[in-house]
Amino acid sequence: MVTTLVNLAIASQVTLRVVHTMESRQFCGSCHVMTPETRAFTEGPHAGILCVDCHVGAGARGFIASKMQGTRQLISVLRDNVHVPIE
């Protein structure tokens, strides 16, 4: 029982850190096709907000929907099917 509780505590902390990392500007701009958008974002009027403030809906449903969309975008990048500049 103690081992299970310790494992749950560790898993919850790892999950929290992963989610926090996925919400960072560095993660959002890490894909090479996002370079122009990342530069424009950091130098523009929206520099003080996070990407997720506009691109992730509220709650668990919004989080899941955004990750599914991100997965589709990742597949497009891997298949070299990305429209540049990004629409």
N, C-alpha and C positions, 0 to 999 in steps of 0.2 A: 504494500500500500504506500509506504514512504517512497519507494523507488518510482512508483507511478506518479505521485505528486511532484517529485523532483523533475521527472521527464516532462510532465505537463508544464511546469514552470519554465523549463528551458525552451520547450517548443513554442510557448506563447511569446517569450522574449525574442526568439529568432524570427517568428512570424511578424511581430511588431516592427523589428528592424528592417525586414525585407520590404514590408509595405511602405515604411518611411523612405527607404532608398528608392523605391519605384515612383514615389511622388516628388523626387528631387528634380531640379532643372538639369543636372548633370545626366541623370538617367534618361530623361525625355529627349535630350539633345545628343545622346551618344551615338545614334545611328548616322552614318555618313550622309544620307540623303536629307537629314534635318539641319545640316550645317548653315545654309543661308537663313533659314527660319530662326535658328538659335541665335545667330548674330543679330538679326533684326530685332528679335525679342529682347535681348539683353541691353540693346542700345535704344530701344523705343520706349513709349509711354507705359508699357506693361511690365517693365523690368522689375517692379516691386511685388509682383504676384507670382504664384506658382502655376505651372501648366494645368495641373489638376483642378485649379479653381474654376476653370472654364470647360475643360475637356473630360471631366469625370462627374457623372450625376451624383445626386445625394443618396446616401445609404448603401446597403449591400448590393441592391439591384443595379445601381449606377456603377459601382465598383466592378461588378462582374461583367456588365455590358462593355465597359471601357477596356477591360482586359481581353475580352473576346475580340473586340475591334482591333486591339493592339496585336493580338495573335494573327489576325488576318493581314494586318499591315506587315508583320514580320515575315509571313509567308511570301507576300509580294516582294519584299526586299530580297529574300533568299532566292526567289525565282527571277529576279531582275525585271520585275513588272511594274516598277514605280514610275508614275508620271512625274517628271521633273520640269518645272518647279511643281511642288506639291500643291494640289488643288485645294 
